[in-house]
Amino acid sequence: MITLCYVALFLPASAQVNKYHITGYSQGTTYQLTYYAADSTVTQSQTDSLLATLDRAVSLYQPHSLICKFNSSKKGIRIDEHFKILIKKAIEINHATGGLVDVTVKPLVDAWGFGVKKPAQFPNAAQVKALLKNVGTDKIWLQGNYLHKKLPDVQIDLNGIAQGYAADLLAGMLERHHIYNYVTEIGGELRIKGHKPDGEAFKIGIEAIDDNDINPSPLRKIIEPGDGAVTTSGNYRKHLEAGGKQISHIMDAKTGYPTHNDVISVTVWARDGITADGYDNGFVAMGLKRSLQFLQKRTDIGAYIIYQKPNGAVADTVTAGFRGYKKER
């Protein structure tokens, strides 16, 4: 989880700066944006209107949204620009992660109890095998503005990437109004630009993990990421209990089962929210070793990873591309 610390911006001393803070509800979660400017050129109604447009495209909670229409269609539908951007990015990340990040996992998400409707029981091996027949980005393809599906039961879930993209949309709206110092946040996913009035960087708090438990502790790591996006995914955040064990909300598209490995949580920095949010689940699914290999030479994206050692101890590590992290001595 990412928490928002005090934010402000840097403007010339001669400018009259006022703080503006807007909050609301979208995509089944809360959002907020904070900016400083001479006037309130970005309003609540503008913000709500922008996010409502995205909801009408990709919200699984709105039965008449484009994504719900696609999921119930036999062969596919015509989609809008927001939907198209998200699908293209999702397929790109799917290929980059060797198929571990897959938006067609909705049937699995639903079957394991993390969808809008809750099942009476978890699926057995035969049911998982049957569901996997409809999973895989090879079963969807774009042709212009038309999103096709190979099989009628192929369904997609963009919740793992849409909130980061929404943070990008809010940032873009602010910049179209010539506001360049801000923090936008939706569901804990952030886009950041600018400084406090005295030039100090924005500070962001991220959850730490207690050494004796994999549950998040009240402790926070404070980072100064600078311009870019910061998102978090973790097995401890959304889970169900089964047989005394935690069931992760992150599905393994290869096996059909929830992921289970040494990674507890991953906080990702990238230049934009759609990238950071698109990859954070992937790094959880990859596990520590593969994630570190993937990020070893990357400076355009980085991660702060909390993981569990073989002896049960909790540890953390950070890759070179993660911005604003200062190792405690």
C-alpha positions as CSV (number, residue, x, y, z in Angstrom):
1,M,0.0,0.0,0.0
2,I,1.2,3.5,-0.8
3,T,0.3,6.4,1.4
4,L,0.4,10.1,0.4
5,C,2.5,12.3,2.6
6,Y,2.3,16.1,2.7
7,V,2.6,17.5,-0.8
8,A,3.1,20.9,-2.3
9,L,4.8,22.4,-5.3
10,F,7.6,24.8,-6.4
11,L,6.6,28.0,-8.1
12,P,8.3,31.3,-8.5
13,A,8.2,33.4,-5.3
14,S,6.2,36.1,-7.1
15,A,3.3,33.7,-7.9
16,Q,0.3,33.4,-5.6
17,V,0.0,29.7,-4.8
18,N,-3.1,28.0,-3.5
19,K,-3.5,24.4,-2.5
20,Y,-6.3,22.4,-4.2
21,H,-7.3,18.9,-3.2
22,I,-10.0,16.9,-4.9
23,T,-11.3,13.5,-3.8
24,G,-13.9,11.1,-5.1
25,Y,-14.8,7.5,-6.1
26,S,-14.1,5.6,-9.3
27,Q,-13.2,2.1,-10.4
28,G,-14.5,0.6,-7.2
29,T,-12.1,2.6,-5.1
30,T,-11.2,6.2,-4.0
31,Y,-9.1,8.7,-5.8
32,Q,-7.5,12.0,-4.9
33,L,-5.4,14.7,-6.6
34,T,-3.5,17.5,-5.0
35,Y,-2.1,20.4,-6.9
36,Y,-1.0,24.0,-6.3
37,A,-1.8,26.8,-8.6
38,A,-3.0,30.4,-8.8
39,D,-6.6,29.3,-9.5
40,S,-8.7,26.2,-9.3
41,T,-8.5,25.5,-13.0
42,V,-9.1,21.8,-12.5
43,T,-12.4,21.0,-10.8
44,Q,-14.3,18.1,-9.2
45,S,-16.7,17.9,-12.0
46,Q,-13.9,17.8,-14.6
47,T,-12.2,15.0,-12.7
48,D,-15.3,12.9,-12.2
49,S,-16.3,13.3,-15.8
50,L,-12.9,12.1,-17.0
51,L,-12.9,9.0,-14.7
52,A,-16.5,8.2,-15.5
53,T,-15.5,7.9,-19.2
54,L,-12.9,5.4,-18.2
55,D,-15.3,3.5,-16.1
56,R,-17.8,3.2,-19.0
57,A,-15.0,1.5,-20.9
58,V,-13.3,-0.9,-18.5
59,S,-15.2,-1.1,-15.2
60,L,-16.3,-4.6,-14.3
61,Y,-18.7,-3.1,-11.8
62,Q,-20.8,-1.4,-14.5
63,P,-22.8,-4.1,-16.3
64,H,-23.1,-1.9,-19.5
65,S,-19.4,-1.0,-19.7
66,L,-17.5,-1.9,-22.9
67,I,-15.5,-4.6,-21.0
68,C,-18.6,-6.3,-19.7
69,K,-20.1,-6.2,-23.2
70,F,-16.9,-7.8,-24.6
71,N,-16.9,-10.5,-21.9
72,S,-20.5,-11.4,-22.7
73,S,-20.0,-11.3,-26.5
74,K,-19.4,-14.3,-28.7
75,K,-16.8,-12.8,-31.1
76,G,-15.8,-9.4,-29.7
77,I,-16.9,-5.7,-29.9
78,R,-15.7,-2.3,-31.1
79,I,-13.9,-0.5,-28.3
80,D,-12.9,3.0,-27.4
81,E,-9.4,4.6,-27.2
82,H,-9.0,4.1,-23.5
83,F,-9.8,0.4,-23.8
84,K,-7.5,0.1,-26.8
85,I,-4.5,1.7,-25.0
86,L,-4.9,-0.6,-22.1
87,I,-5.2,-3.7,-24.2
88,K,-2.2,-2.9,-26.3
89,K,-0.1,-2.2,-23.1
90,A,-1.4,-5.4,-21.5
91,I,-0.4,-7.5,-24.5
92,E,3.0,-5.9,-24.5
93,I,3.6,-6.7,-20.9
94,N,2.3,-10.2,-21.4
95,H,4.9,-10.9,-24.0
96,A,7.7,-9.2,-21.9
97,T,6.8,-11.4,-18.8
98,G,6.6,-14.6,-20.7
99,G,2.8,-14.8,-20.3
100,L,2.8,-14.3,-16.5
101,V,0.7,-11.1,-16.8
102,D,-2.4,-12.0,-18.7
103,V,-5.7,-10.0,-18.8
104,T,-7.7,-13.1,-20.0
105,V,-7.5,-14.6,-16.4
106,K,-10.9,-13.2,-15.5
107,P,-12.5,-16.8,-15.4
108,L,-9.8,-17.8,-13.0
109,V,-10.1,-14.6,-10.9
110,D,-13.9,-15.3,-10.6
111,A,-13.4,-19.0,-9.9
112,W,-11.0,-18.4,-7.0
113,G,-13.3,-15.8,-5.4
114,F,-11.8,-12.5,-6.4
115,G,-14.4,-11.4,-8.9
116,V,-17.6,-9.3,-8.6
117,K,-19.6,-12.5,-7.8
118,K,-18.3,-15.0,-5.2
119,P,-18.4,-18.7,-5.9
120,A,-19.7,-21.3,-3.4
121,Q,-16.4,-23.1,-3.4
122,F,-13.0,-23.1,-5.0
123,P,-12.4,-25.0,-8.3
124,N,-11.0,-28.5,-8.4
125,A,-8.3,-29.6,-10.8
126,A,-10.6,-30.6,-13.6
127,Q,-12.4,-27.3,-13.4
128,V,-9.1,-25.3,-13.5
129,K,-8.1,-27.3,-16.6
130,A,-11.3,-26.4,-18.3
131,L,-11.0,-22.7,-17.4
132,L,-7.5,-22.6,-18.8
133,K,-8.8,-23.3,-22.3
134,N,-10.1,-19.8,-22.3
135,V,-7.0,-18.1,-20.9
136,G,-4.2,-16.6,-23.0
137,T,-3.6,-13.4,-25.0
138,D,-3.4,-15.5,-28.1
139,K,-7.1,-15.8,-27.8
140,I,-7.7,-12.0,-28.3
141,W,-6.5,-9.6,-31.0
142,L,-7.1,-6.1,-32.1
143,Q,-8.1,-5.1,-35.6
144,G,-8.4,-1.4,-35.8
145,N,-10.9,-0.5,-33.0
146,Y,-12.4,-4.0,-32.9
147,L,-11.3,-6.4,-30.2
148,H,-11.8,-10.0,-31.3
149,K,-11.9,-13.2,-29.3
150,K,-11.4,-16.7,-30.5
151,L,-13.8,-18.4,-28.1
152,P,-17.1,-17.1,-26.6
153,D,-16.0,-17.8,-23.0
154,V,-12.8,-15.7,-23.3
155,Q,-13.1,-12.8,-20.7
156,I,-10.7,-10.1,-19.7
157,D,-10.0,-8.2,-16.5
158,L,-8.1,-4.9,-16.7
159,N,-8.1,-4.2,-12.9
160,G,-4.4,-4.9,-12.7
161,I,-3.5,-2.0,-15.0
162,A,-6.4,0.4,-15.2
163,Q,-5.8,2.3,-11.9
164,G,-2.3,3.2,-12.9
165,Y,-3.6,4.4,-16.3
166,A,-6.3,6.4,-14.4
167,A,-3.5,8.2,-12.5
168,D,-1.9,9.0,-15.8
169,L,-5.2,10.4,-17.1
170,L,-5.5,12.7,-14.1
171,A,-1.9,13.8,-14.5
172,G,-2.5,14.6,-18.2
173,M,-5.6,16.6,-17.3
174,L,-3.6,18.7,-14.9
175,E,-0.8,19.3,-17.4
176,R,-3.3,20.4,-20.1
177,H,-4.2,23.1,-17.7
178,H,-0.5,24.0,-17.3
179,I,-0.2,22.5,-13.8
180,Y,3.1,20.8,-13.5
181,N,3.5,20.1,-9.8
182,Y,1.1,17.6,-8.4
183,V,0.3,14.1,-7.0
184,T,-2.5,12.1,-8.4
185,E,-3.6,8.8,-6.7
186,I,-6.3,6.2,-7.3
187,G,-6.5,3.0,-5.3
188,G,-3.0,3.6,-3.9
189,E,-1.4,4.0,-7.4
190,L,0.4,7.3,-7.9
191,R,1.6,9.8,-10.5
192,I,4.0,12.5,-9.2
193,K,5.5,15.6,-10.6
194,G,7.1,18.7,-9.1
195,H,8.3,19.9,-5.7
196,K,7.2,21.6,-2.5
197,P,7.4,25.4,-2.4
198,D,10.9,25.4,-1.0
199,G,12.1,22.9,-3.6
200,E,11.9,19.8,-1.4
201,A,10.8,16.7,-3.2
202,F,7.4,15.0,-2.6
203,K,7.7,12.2,0.0
204,I,5.7,9.0,-0.4
205,G,5.2,6.4,2.3
206,I,5.0,2.7,1.4
207,E,4.1,-0.1,3.7
208,A,6.9,-2.1,5.4
209,I,6.5,-5.6,6.8
210,D,7.1,-6.6,10.3
211,D,10.1,-9.0,10.7
212,N,7.9,-11.5,12.6
213,D,4.9,-11.5,10.3
214,I,4.1,-11.1,6.6
215,N,1.3,-8.7,7.5
216,P,2.0,-5.0,6.9
217,S,3.2,-3.2,10.0
218,P,2.5,0.5,10.9
219,L,6.1,1.2,9.8
220,R,6.7,3.1,6.5
221,K,9.5,3.4,4.1
222,I,9.7,7.0,3.0
223,I,10.8,7.5,-0.6
224,E,11.4,10.6,-2.8
225,P,10.6,9.2,-6.2
226,G,10.7,12.4,-8.2
227,D,8.7,12.6,-11.4
228,G,7.0,9.3,-12.4
229,A,4.6,6.7,-11.1
230,V,4.7,4.5,-8.0
231,T,2.4,1.5,-7.7
232,T,2.3,-1.5,-5.3
233,S,1.1,-5.1,-5.5
234,G,1.3,-7.8,-2.8
235,N,0.1,-11.2,-1.8
236,Y,-0.8,-9.9,1.7
237,R,-3.1,-7.1,0.4
238,K,-5.9,-9.1,-1.2
239,H,-6.3,-12.7,-0.2
240,L,-8.7,-15.4,1.0
241,E,-8.2,-18.1,3.5
242,A,-8.4,-21.8,2.5
243,G,-7.3,-24.7,4.7
244,G,-5.4,-22.3,7.0
245,K,-3.5,-20.8,4.1
246,Q,-3.7,-17.5,2.3
247,I,-4.9,-17.6,-1.4
248,S,-3.4,-14.8,-3.4
249,H,-5.6,-12.7,-5.7
250,I,-2.8,-12.8,-8.4
251,M,-3.4,-15.7,-10.8
252,D,-0.7,-17.8,-12.5
253,A,-2.0,-17.8,-16.1
254,K,0.2,-20.9,-16.8
255,T,-1.1,-23.2,-14.0
256,G,-4.6,-21.7,-13.4
257,Y,-3.8,-21.4,-9.6
258,P,-3.1,-18.4,-7.4
259,T,0.6,-17.5,-7.2
260,H,2.6,-18.8,-4.3
261,N,6.3,-17.9,-4.0
262,D,8.7,-15.9,-1.9
263,V,7.5,-12.4,-2.8
264,I,5.3,-10.7,-0.3
265,S,5.0,-7.3,-2.0
266,V,6.5,-5.2,-4.8
267,T,6.5,-1.5,-5.2
268,V,7.3,-0.3,-8.7
269,W,8.6,3.0,-10.1
270,A,8.2,3.7,-13.8
271,R,7.8,6.8,-15.9
272,D,4.0,6.3,-16.1
273,G,1.3,4.6,-14.2
274,I,0.2,2.2,-16.9
275,T,3.7,0.7,-17.0
276,A,4.2,0.6,-13.2
277,D,0.8,-0.9,-12.5
278,G,1.0,-3.3,-15.4
279,Y,4.2,-4.8,-14.2
280,D,3.8,-4.9,-10.4
281,N,1.6,-8.0,-10.4
282,G,4.0,-9.6,-12.9
283,F,6.9,-9.2,-10.5
284,V,4.9,-10.8,-7.7
285,A,4.1,-13.7,-10.0
286,M,7.7,-14.0,-11.2
287,G,9.2,-14.4,-7.7
288,L,12.3,-12.8,-6.4
289,K,15.0,-14.4,-8.6
290,R,13.3,-13.8,-11.9
291,S,12.2,-10.3,-11.0
292,L,15.8,-9.3,-10.1
293,Q,17.0,-10.9,-13.4
294,F,14.4,-9.0,-15.4
295,L,15.2,-5.6,-13.7
296,Q,19.0,-6.1,-13.5
297,K,19.9,-3.7,-16.2
298,R,16.8,-1.6,-16.4
299,T,16.8,2.1,-15.4
300,D,13.4,3.0,-16.9
301,I,11.7,0.8,-14.3
302,G,12.6,-0.4,-10.8
303,A,11.2,-2.2,-7.8
304,Y,11.4,-2.3,-4.0
305,I,10.7,-6.0,-3.1
306,I,9.7,-7.5,0.2
307,Y,10.2,-11.2,0.3
308,Q,10.4,-14.2,2.6
309,K,13.7,-16.1,3.0
310,P,13.7,-19.9,3.1
311,N,14.0,-19.8,6.9
312,G,10.9,-17.7,7.1
313,A,12.6,-14.4,7.9
314,V,11.4,-11.3,6.0
315,A,13.8,-9.2,4.0
316,D,13.8,-6.5,1.4
317,T,15.8,-5.5,-1.6
318,V,15.7,-2.7,-4.2
319,T,16.8,-2.6,-7.8
320,A,18.9,0.1,-9.5
321,G,15.9,1.6,-11.4
322,F,13.8,2.3,-8.3
323,R,13.8,6.0,-7.6
324,G,14.0,7.8,-4.3
325,Y,14.9,4.9,-2.0
326,K,17.5,5.5,0.7
327,K,18.9,2.4,2.4
328,E,18.7,2.6,6.1
329,R,22.0,2.2,8.0
